[in-house]
Amino acid sequence: MKTNRFALGATCCLALLLAGCASYYKVTDPTSGKNYYAKSVKEKGDGSVRFKDESTGANVTLQSSEVLEISKDEFKANSGN
């Protein structure tokens, strides 16, 4: 019985950790004003950012951008996912 409680507790903790790891981003190109929605954003050494636009599936690199972490609900509402 003690082993079952431990396994249940460990499973719940793992599920909470994995659920908390998801991040969602709105990336804005200040030149055009276009918004992109991404699940991850990689900053490159030259100041640019690279990400996959979840709305179109395109890989995008922007030299200048504004990156904002957003909620899952806002991401779903705007990315079509």
N, C-alpha and C positions, 0 to 999 in steps of 0.2 A: 504494500500500500504506500509506503514511504517513497519507493522508487517511482511509482506512478505520479505522485504529487510533484516530485522533482522534475520529471519529464514534462509534465503539463506546464509547470512554471517556466522551465527553460524554453519550451515551444512558444509560450505567450511572449516572453521577453524578446525572442528572436523575431517574432512577427511585428512587434512594436518597433524594433530597431529598423527593420527593413521598410516598414511603412513610413518612417520618419526620414528616410534617405532621399525620397523623391523631391526634386526641385524643378521649378518651372520658371521660365524667364520670358520677359518681353524685351526684345532688342529693337531699339529705334535708330534708324539712320537719320541723323539730324539734317543732312543735306536735302534729302527727299521727303522726310517726314514719315516714311514707310515704317510700319511695325512688323516685326517678325516674332514668331513664338517658337521657343526651343526648350528642350529638356536638359540640355547641357551647353555650356559656352566655354570655349577654350581661348584663353588670352595668349597671344603670340608675343614674342620678345620685342617686336617693333611697334607695339601699341595697338595692333589690329586684333580683331576677334574673329573666331571661326565657329560655325555652328550649323546644324541641320534645321532648316525651316520646316516645322511640323505641318504647316498648312499645305506646302507644295512638295515637300520631300527633297528640295534642292539644298545642296551644300553651299553656304554663303560665307564670304569673308568681307568684313567691313573695316576700312581704315580708321573710321571715326564712328563711334556709336555710344548710345546710352543703354546700359543694361540694368534692368530692374527685376528683382525676384518677385513673382506673383503667386497667387493662390491657385490651387488645382482647379477650382471652379472658374476663375477668370481665364485660365489656360484653355479649358475645355470649351468655354463659350466663344473664344476667339480663334482657336486653331483648327476647329472642325474635328477634333479628336475626342 
